[in-house]
């Protein structure tokens, strides 16, 4: 088991009020998807910043790569780490102290990890799939086919967007049930992906460009 080092450098305290993904409790869900499956209501966030240069070495699986914060508890939330090098798992660590809460099997060569508000999604590069895990206990809720060599995932409030390096496109999946809603061509070797509140941005590694969808 390898050890990864997490370094935190912070120095302030603030309180922010904001709508997550621009939705509220009155928003309508997608067809066949109850609103409860998309918990993006207006929330008040208390952000506590700690002393600078606090570091810790925490154990994870082999060759940890992607990481996501699940936000299920404000101060006792969890970190999810994708482990490659044959491990083909994700490790769940408690953010407060790094305690190991579980290790869960996913597909081959997991890369990107993203949280949608209730579930954790993992892009499995070697399986051409994404795995959906329940954040509370790591139960696999589904495995869904995407393009070739999926890398990273973005959540837009209702859907998951997955970059596929092997097919130079992005797959859009409905978060509540994994239904494929579309595949969109981008540049060569798409890797990083982000949602800005209205559009999805994709970094095309070999094209030297970004695509806006």
C-alpha positions in Angstrom: 0.0 0.0 0.0 1.4 3.4 -1.0 1.3 6.6 1.0 0.2 9.9 -0.6 0.9 13.3 0.9 -1.8 15.9 1.2 -0.7 19.4 1.8 -3.1 22.2 2.9 -2.2 25.9 3.0 -5.0 28.2 4.2 -5.3 31.3 6.3 -8.9 32.8 6.6 -12.4 32.1 7.6 -15.5 33.0 5.6 -19.2 32.4 5.2 -20.8 32.2 1.8 -24.4 31.8 0.6 -24.8 30.4 -2.9 -27.0 28.3 -5.1 -25.4 25.0 -6.0 -25.3 24.6 -9.8 -27.9 27.4 -10.1 -30.8 25.3 -9.0 -33.2 25.4 -6.1 -35.6 23.1 -4.4 -38.4 24.0 -6.9 -36.4 22.9 -9.9 -38.0 20.2 -12.0 -36.1 16.9 -12.5 -35.4 15.2 -15.8 -38.0 12.8 -17.3 -38.0 9.7 -15.1 -35.7 11.3 -12.5 -37.3 12.6 -9.3 -36.1 15.9 -8.0 -34.9 14.2 -4.8 -32.2 12.5 -6.9 -30.7 15.9 -7.7 -30.1 17.6 -4.3 -28.9 21.0 -5.4 -30.8 23.4 -3.2 -29.6 26.8 -2.0 -27.3 26.3 0.9 -25.3 28.4 3.4 -21.7 27.2 3.5 -19.3 27.9 6.4 -15.7 27.6 5.2 -13.2 27.1 7.9 -9.5 27.8 7.0 -6.7 26.3 9.0 -3.1 27.4 9.7 -0.8 27.4 6.7 1.4 24.5 5.8 -0.5 21.8 7.6 0.5 18.5 6.0 -0.3 14.8 6.5 0.7 11.5 4.9 -2.3 9.3 4.4 -2.5 5.7 3.0 -4.3 4.9 -0.1 -4.2 2.2 -2.8 -1.5 1.8 -5.4 -0.8 4.7 -7.8 -3.6 7.0 -6.6 -4.7 9.4 -9.3 -8.2 11.1 -9.4 -9.7 12.5 -6.2 -13.1 14.0 -5.2 -14.7 15.4 -2.0 -18.2 14.1 -1.4 -19.4 16.8 1.0 -21.8 14.5 2.8 -20.8 15.9 6.2 -19.6 19.5 6.6 -16.6 18.7 8.9 -16.5 14.9 8.7 -16.7 14.5 5.0 -14.9 12.1 2.8 -12.2 12.0 0.2 -12.4 9.4 -2.6 -9.2 8.4 -4.4 -8.9 6.3 -7.6 -6.2 3.6 -7.4 -4.5 2.2 -10.5 -1.5 -0.2 -10.9 -3.8 -3.2 -10.8 -5.7 -2.2 -7.7 -8.8 -1.0 -9.7 -10.4 0.4 -6.7 -11.4 3.7 -5.1 -10.4 4.4 -1.5 -12.7 6.4 0.8 -10.9 8.5 3.4 -12.4 10.7 6.1 -11.3 14.2 5.4 -11.1 15.2 9.1 -8.3 12.8 9.9 -7.6 10.6 6.9 -9.1 7.5 8.5 -9.7 4.7 5.9 -13.4 4.2 5.6 -13.5 1.6 2.8 -12.0 0.4 -0.4 -14.4 -0.4 -3.3 -13.8 -2.3 -6.6 -14.5 -0.4 -9.8 -13.4 -0.9 -13.4 -9.9 -1.2 -14.9 -7.5 1.7 -14.4 -9.8 4.2 -12.7 -8.8 7.8 -13.4 -11.3 10.7 -12.8 -13.6 10.8 -9.7 -16.6 13.2 -9.3 -19.3 13.6 -6.8 -22.9 14.5 -7.9 -24.5 15.3 -4.6 -25.3 11.8 -3.5 -23.1 9.4 -5.6 -19.5 9.1 -6.6 -18.7 8.5 -10.3 -15.4 6.9 -11.5 -14.1 6.9 -15.0 -12.5 3.5 -15.8 -10.0 4.1 -18.6 -9.3 0.4 -19.2 -13.0 -0.7 -19.2 -14.5 2.1 -21.3 -17.0 2.6 -18.5 -17.9 4.7 -15.6 -18.9 3.3 -12.2 -21.5 4.9 -10.0 -21.1 4.3 -6.3 -23.4 5.4 -3.4 -21.3 7.8 -1.4 -22.8 6.7 1.9 -21.6 3.1 1.8 -19.7 2.5 -1.6 -22.4 0.3 -3.0 -22.2 0.0 -6.8 -25.4 1.6 -8.3 -24.5 1.0 -11.9 -21.8 0.7 -14.5 -22.3 2.5 -17.8 -20.6 2.3 -21.1 -19.0 5.5 -22.5 -16.3 6.1 -25.2 -12.8 4.7 -25.4 -10.4 5.5 -22.6 -12.5 7.7 -20.4 -10.6 10.2 -18.3 -12.4 12.8 -16.2 -16.0 13.6 -15.4 -17.9 16.9 -14.8 -21.3 17.3 -13.2 -23.6 20.0 -14.5 -26.3 19.7 -11.8 -28.3 17.0 -13.6 -25.9 15.2 -16.0 -22.4 13.7 -16.0 -20.0 14.6 -18.8 -17.1 12.2 -19.5 -14.0 12.9 -21.7 -13.0 10.0 -23.9 -9.4 10.1 -25.1 -9.7 7.1 -27.4 -12.6 8.5 -29.4 -12.0 12.2 -29.1 -15.4 13.0 -27.8 -17.4 13.6 -24.7 -20.3 11.4 -23.4 -23.3 12.9 -21.6 -25.0 10.6 -19.0 -28.1 11.4 -17.0 -27.0 11.3 -13.4 -30.1 9.8 -11.8 -30.0 6.6 -14.0 -26.9 6.7 -16.2 -28.9 7.0 -19.5 -26.8 8.1 -22.4 -28.0 11.5 -23.6 -25.5 12.2 -26.3 -21.9 12.0 -27.6 -20.2 15.2 -28.7 -17.0 15.5 -30.8 -14.2 17.7 -29.4 -10.4 18.0 -30.0 -7.8 15.3 -29.9 -7.1 13.5 -26.6 -9.7 15.3 -24.4 -8.7 15.1 -20.8 -9.8 17.8 -18.3 -13.4 18.9 -18.2 -15.3 21.5 -16.2 -18.8 23.1 -16.0 -19.1 26.9 -15.6 -22.8 27.0 -14.7 -24.0 27.1 -18.3 -21.4 25.4 -20.5 -19.0 22.5 -20.4 -15.4 23.2 -21.2 -13.0 20.4 -22.4 -9.2 20.5 -22.5 -7.9 18.8 -25.7 -4.4 17.6 -24.8 -3.1 16.9 -28.3 -4.9 19.8 -30.1 -3.6 22.6 -27.9 -7.2 23.8 -27.6 -10.3 23.8 -25.4 -13.8 23.1 -26.6 -16.9 24.8 -25.2 -20.1 22.8 -25.3 
